[in-house]
Amino acid sequence: MTKTNNKTKWLFRIVGTLVVIIGTGSLFAPLQSLTNKIPVLGSIVNTGTGLISTVLGLAVSLVVIAIAWFRYRPILSIVLLAIVIGLLVFLKLNKKDQPKKIENQEIKTNEN
């Protein structure tokens, strides 16, 4: 009985996380449908929004799990919150790197 409950528990956790990721991804659906008219731009936007929705969906799911576990498993809860902070820092660093790359490319093209 315990094995069945553990399997069911993990199944619900995984399905819940996937639902949050899919829901976050559906927020970007209007942007994706607008950019799909241009093939190259559409694929870039689809990849970017997929990455962002996956990271944000994981972050939201881990925060909810960490809050639920805080009373009974505080150390695990703190570890999950640290993972969420790491995911958000990853998004922030990727966001900051892109304008620098674009500026460097513009400078190189202006020099030529």
ZIFEN-V496415 format. One record per residue. PHI is phi in degrees with one decimal (NA if undefined). OMEGA is omega in radians with two decimals (999 if undefined). Layout:
# ZIFEN-V496415
phi,omega
PHI,OMEGA
PHI,OMEGA
This chain:
# ZIFEN-V496415
phi,omega
NA,-3.14
-65.0,3.11
-61.3,-3.14
-64.0,3.12
-64.4,3.12
-65.0,3.11
-63.3,3.13
-63.9,3.14
-61.0,-3.14
-69.1,3.08
-62.1,3.11
-64.6,3.12
-64.4,-3.13
-67.3,3.14
-64.1,3.11
-62.8,3.10
-65.0,3.10
-63.4,3.12
-65.0,3.10
-65.2,3.12
-64.5,3.13
-64.8,3.11
-64.1,3.09
-65.9,3.10
-65.4,3.14
-71.0,3.04
-65.4,-3.13
-92.0,-3.09
-58.9,3.11
-62.4,3.10
-64.8,3.13
-65.8,-3.13
-69.8,3.08
-69.4,-3.07
-88.1,3.12
-70.4,3.11
-68.9,3.10
-107.2,-2.97
-54.8,-3.08
-68.9,3.14
-63.4,3.13
-61.7,-3.14
-69.0,3.11
-67.2,-3.14
-66.0,3.12
-62.2,3.11
-66.0,-3.13
-64.1,3.14
-68.9,3.06
-64.8,3.11
-65.0,-3.11
-65.0,-3.13
-67.2,3.09
-66.8,-3.13
-65.6,3.13
-66.8,3.10
-63.5,3.07
-63.7,-3.14
-62.7,-3.14
-64.4,3.14
-62.8,-3.13
-67.9,3.08
-66.0,3.13
-63.1,3.12
-64.4,-3.13
-64.7,3.11
-64.7,-3.14
-66.3,-3.09
-91.0,-2.97
-59.6,-3.11
-70.6,-3.03
-96.9,-3.12
-135.6,-3.03
-65.1,-3.13
-67.3,3.10
-63.0,3.11
-63.0,3.12
-66.3,3.09
-63.1,3.12
-63.3,3.10
-65.2,3.08
-66.1,3.08
-63.4,3.12
-62.7,3.11
-61.4,3.09
-62.5,3.10
-63.6,3.14
-68.4,3.07
-65.1,3.08
-58.2,3.11
-63.8,-3.11
-65.0,-3.14
-67.3,3.10
-64.9,3.14
-68.1,-3.13
-73.0,-3.10
-71.6,-3.04
-64.9,3.12
-63.6,3.10
-64.2,3.12
-63.9,-3.14
-66.4,3.12
-62.7,3.13
-63.6,3.12
-67.7,3.11
-65.7,3.13
-65.4,-3.14
-64.8,-3.13
-71.9,3.10
-71.9,3.13
-70.5,-3.12
-75.0,999
